[in-house]
Amino acid sequence: MNIAILGYGVVGKGVEKIARKNKINVSYILMRDIDKLTLPNMTKDLKEILNDSNVNCVVECIGGDRPAYDYVKEAILKGKHVVSSNKKMLVNHFKELYRLANKNNVHLLFSSACGGGIPWLKNLAYIKENESILGFKGIMNGTSNYILDKIFSDGLAFNDALKKAQELGYAEQDPSDDIDGIDTANKTILSMIIAYGINFELKEIFIKGIANISDDEYRFALNNNYRLVLLGKGLKKGNKYTLYVIPTFVNKNSQFFNIKNNYNCFSLYTDNLKNLSFVGQGAGSLPTAQNVINDILDLNNPYKYEFNGTEKPDYSLIKSNFYIHTKNKISTNLIKRKIGDNIYVTKKINIIDLKKLINKNDFVGEIENA
Ligand SMILES: NC(=O)c1ccc[n+]([C@@H]2O[C@H](COP(=O)([O-])OP(=O)(O)OC[C@H]3O[C@@H](n4cnc5c(N)ncnc54)[C@H](OP(=O)(O)O)[C@@H]3O)[C@@H](O)[C@H]2O)c1
């Protein structure tokens, strides 16, 4: 197998390192900076890579939308398989890239784009071959989990926990995609594609992150023996689908209660398997790179998924108890309890009704088993 790595950063370097041990030949590494061409297989010229018929697979780990999208598209058009770790680009252009890959008889695999080192998407695809996935949920963002763990385990304030995450390289200087739930939403969309063959637009999704957490939420969790985790959730009922991202208060019986540091945990439910979880490193150079390598090694017999179109989430599908910390007074019969100044617990309501009660910067959480 001859591959070309596009993007020689955290993931790309890990892929190069592990490839050698797996008899995968790294024919090219695409660089953008001429001063960084330090190895004989490095090039600045994408055409050189795409015109080389010996290259079977292009591994995209540049990140971001463009030029990653353009390069992946060109690679597919040239008949190369593509393995990508880039959730943002995949979510933005999935429909087009999937159809193009099918038309050109190549595979588009992206296990590492959701779960870093955890072979989540691959197993999701494998399981759904034989049994319907009723639903799934997961701690999909290591940065948020690290921050919440430091708040709950070590009593740090949100800003101190975020600073620590940045010092350790877990959080970007601009951490908004992580703490606002966007990263989790992208990963939830990729999971929906594999589980159900249905794609969703990011702008249609109900997304609440952890950015507005305060001491009140911390106290509510402690007083009720809960822990707070940021979950992406997806499910299917009949032929309707829903997905959303929300901080969730879970009790000690939950598989998410003890997920520490920047670890991730994905769970799925089926009639026969019941509840099946995958826990591991959701990011990092070697864990992520190993998942990329697994996709490359699988190219002769890759996990199967199909794509049946784009839908809108149906937010009437689930009913739950929600915690709302708002700047407004809420007075409606949808409220079960008022537990503090502008803090409420709702009755079991759906997300359509929840949306009517909240504003953009309110902290909103779901309470499991309230
Ligand atoms: N890091 C993780 O743990 C992890 C886990 C799962 C998924 N991912 C995903 O994997 C992707 C890569 O992440 P990363 O952490 O490896 O990012 P990174 O460390 O920033 O690496 C990206 C690399 O791409 C290079 N690059 C940028 N534009 C380029 C271009 N036009 N041509 C060639 N090279 C270009 C950059 O080069 P310069 O050095 O010149 O800037 C950099 O070396 C992202 O989509 C990310 O979401 C990352």
Ligand as a Chemical Component Dictionary entry (heavy atoms), coordinates in Angstrom:
data_LIG
# 
_chem_comp.id                   LIG 
_chem_comp.type                 NON-POLYMER 
_chem_comp.pdbx_formal_charge   0 
_chem_comp.three_letter_code    LIG 
# 
loop_
_chem_comp_atom.comp_id 
_chem_comp_atom.atom_id 
_chem_comp_atom.alt_atom_id 
_chem_comp_atom.type_symbol 
_chem_comp_atom.charge 
_chem_comp_atom.model_Cartn_x 
_chem_comp_atom.model_Cartn_y 
_chem_comp_atom.model_Cartn_z 
_chem_comp_atom.pdbx_ordinal 
LIG N1  N1  N 0  -5.039 16.270 17.111 1  
LIG C1  C1  C 0  -5.884 15.309 17.401 2  
LIG O1  O1  O 0  -5.759 14.657 18.451 3  
LIG C2  C2  C 0  -6.997 14.966 16.461 4  
LIG C3  C3  C 0  -7.848 13.891 16.773 5  
LIG C4  C4  C 0  -8.869 13.547 15.879 6  
LIG C5  C5  C 0  -9.040 14.277 14.728 7  
LIG N2  N2  N 1  -8.201 15.331 14.454 8  
LIG C6  C6  C 0  -8.420 16.077 13.225 9  
LIG O2  O2  O 0  -7.321 15.859 12.373 10 
LIG C7  C7  C 0  -7.066 17.027 11.580 11 
LIG C8  C8  C 0  -5.622 17.475 11.795 12 
LIG O3  O3  O 0  -5.451 17.782 13.159 13 
LIG P1  P1  P 0  -3.993 18.042 13.783 14 
LIG O4  O4  O 0  -4.214 18.092 15.244 15 
LIG O5  O5  O -1 -3.008 17.087 13.208 16 
LIG O6  O6  O 0  -3.712 19.507 13.243 17 
LIG P2  P2  P 0  -2.305 20.250 13.173 18 
LIG O7  O7  O 0  -1.367 19.721 14.174 19 
LIG O8  O8  O 0  -2.603 21.705 13.149 20 
LIG O9  O9  O 0  -1.748 19.805 11.748 21 
LIG C9  C9  C 0  -2.240 20.256 10.541 22 
LIG C10 C10 C 0  -1.080 20.285 9.588  23 
LIG O10 O10 O 0  -1.576 20.578 8.284  24 
LIG C11 C11 C 0  -0.659 21.433 7.672  25 
LIG N3  N3  N 0  -1.284 22.198 6.619  26 
LIG C12 C12 C 0  -2.173 23.217 6.742  27 
LIG N4  N4  N 0  -2.543 23.660 5.533  28 
LIG C13 C13 C 0  -1.844 22.910 4.635  29 
LIG C14 C14 C 0  -1.781 22.884 3.236  30 
LIG N5  N5  N 0  -2.478 23.741 2.479  31 
LIG N6  N6  N 0  -0.955 21.990 2.623  32 
LIG C15 C15 C 0  -0.238 21.133 3.364  33 
LIG N7  N7  N 0  -0.239 21.099 4.711  34 
LIG C16 C16 C 0  -1.052 21.981 5.334  35 
LIG C17 C17 C 0  -0.119 22.318 8.779  36 
LIG O11 O11 O 0  1.113  22.811 8.339  37 
LIG P3  P3  P 0  1.940  23.986 9.053  38 
LIG O12 O12 O 0  2.844  23.233 9.996  39 
LIG O13 O13 O 0  2.664  24.608 7.943  40 
LIG O14 O14 O 0  0.941  24.865 9.736  41 
LIG C18 C18 C 0  -0.031 21.338 9.931  42 
LIG O15 O15 O 0  1.239  20.729 9.979  43 
LIG C19 C19 C 0  -8.127 18.040 12.040 44 
LIG O16 O16 O 0  -9.220 17.976 11.179 45 
LIG C20 C20 C 0  -8.541 17.574 13.416 46 
LIG O17 O17 O 0  -9.852 17.926 13.748 47 
LIG C21 C21 C 0  -7.208 15.677 15.294 48 
# 
loop_
_chem_comp_bond.comp_id 
_chem_comp_bond.atom_id_1 
_chem_comp_bond.atom_id_2 
_chem_comp_bond.value_order 
_chem_comp_bond.pdbx_ordinal 
LIG N1  C1  SING 1  
LIG C1  O1  DOUB 2  
LIG C1  C2  SING 3  
LIG C2  C3  SING 4  
LIG C2  C21 DOUB 5  
LIG C3  C4  DOUB 6  
LIG C4  C5  SING 7  
LIG C5  N2  DOUB 8  
LIG N2  C6  SING 9  
LIG N2  C21 SING 10 
LIG C6  O2  SING 11 
LIG C6  C20 SING 12 
LIG O2  C7  SING 13 
LIG C7  C8  SING 14 
LIG C7  C19 SING 15 
LIG C8  O3  SING 16 
LIG O3  P1  SING 17 
LIG P1  O4  DOUB 18 
LIG P1  O5  SING 19 
LIG P1  O6  SING 20 
LIG O6  P2  SING 21 
LIG P2  O7  DOUB 22 
LIG P2  O8  SING 23 
LIG P2  O9  SING 24 
LIG O9  C9  SING 25 
LIG C9  C10 SING 26 
LIG C10 O10 SING 27 
LIG C10 C18 SING 28 
LIG O10 C11 SING 29 
LIG C11 N3  SING 30 
LIG C11 C17 SING 31 
LIG N3  C12 SING 32 
LIG N3  C16 SING 33 
LIG C12 N4  DOUB 34 
LIG N4  C13 SING 35 
LIG C13 C14 SING 36 
LIG C13 C16 DOUB 37 
LIG C14 N5  SING 38 
LIG C14 N6  DOUB 39 
LIG N6  C15 SING 40 
LIG C15 N7  DOUB 41 
LIG N7  C16 SING 42 
LIG C17 O11 SING 43 
LIG C17 C18 SING 44 
LIG O11 P3  SING 45 
LIG P3  O12 DOUB 46 
LIG P3  O13 SING 47 
LIG P3  O14 SING 48 
LIG C18 O15 SING 49 
LIG C19 O16 SING 50 
LIG C19 C20 SING 51 
LIG C20 O17 SING 52 
# 
